[in-house]
């Protein structure tokens, strides 16, 4: 018999869209929850409209973004602009443990789906309201995307080179962080309900999730009143540190954390005399000579591919890693050995290899139980059964 996943028996009414909310509900779906994506055929989820598409033809059922963020979920289409649609949604919610949205705070109440209203129908309901700035405060109604969250949380103030232009994080880090925070809170609420029988309203602020991620600049401002500026790839406590160009137009990252690593680096780049130079014996001294060190390190790294350079540095005892491309990651032997990319038969794409959960349970299945749903694919099950 196949072991049960930890959240089997938990049902989620998922009103989320784009990245942040779907990432959080995906985590619950990966853990075995029955996540019902309640969406609209008239106003599609953003991810159903963003390329790349299969064969380059726009198709809401063949978008790779949607496929990767909505696996293990069901799809039910309901028109929430009609009274009948809202009544249907309330019936679905009455059979769910968790209701999750990532709209601005006024949207669910405007549909008649506010927490107080839902709680009257089901007192132990758990509502996750995941928004850009939370359900209260002067910014509550501001819409937000991941890039804006990083900027407004102070992240971009410390990214980029010293004296240069700031750099926006385009990897949707804020969406992932907020979704993961919301999922953790939802699990805590389930545990609380199991002990007390009471539900929860969970107010998740993506902005506060990201503000909490810039701990060092916040601490410096609290203690000294002075902001921490941009410093590129350098660290004030250890040197040298950076990302260096390689022969194959890729990059290798390295950090020297102590005297032994400094001696190892000096030896491997052909400057063994540097290891015993008193003037460079401390991180502070090497910090002052960082430009000279970077130039010498780059001469050596340009003689190797990024994978070779990382392997040689690690073998010598230097903390280093190749800066991997997406293609590198898809073929990475470590990820392959851990079955991170898991083959799935998707009706829209055929055989694909999306990334699986980052966790593994000693007792229980792991992985993708079903591909992302086609629009309204499970209407009959959700609305009929």
ABEGO torsion letter per residue (X at the ends): XBBBBAABGBBBBBABBEAAAAAAAAAAAAAGBBBBBBBBAABBBAAAABOBBBGGBBBAAABAAAAAAABGBBBBBBBAABAAAAAAAAAAAAABABBBBABBAAAAAAAGABAAAAAAABAABBBBBBBAAEABEAAAABBBBAAAAAAAAGAAAABEBBGBBBBBBAAGAAAAAAAAAAAAAAAAAAAAAAAAGBBBBBBBBAAAAAAAABAAAAAAAAAAGBBBBBAEABBAABOBBEBBBBAAGBBBBBBBABAAAAAAAAAAAGBAAAAABAAAABAAAAAAAAAAAAAAAAAAAAABBAAAAAAAAAAAGBBBBBBBBAAAAAABAAAAAAGABBBBBBAAAEBBBBBBBABBBABEBBEBABBBBBBGAAAAAAAAX
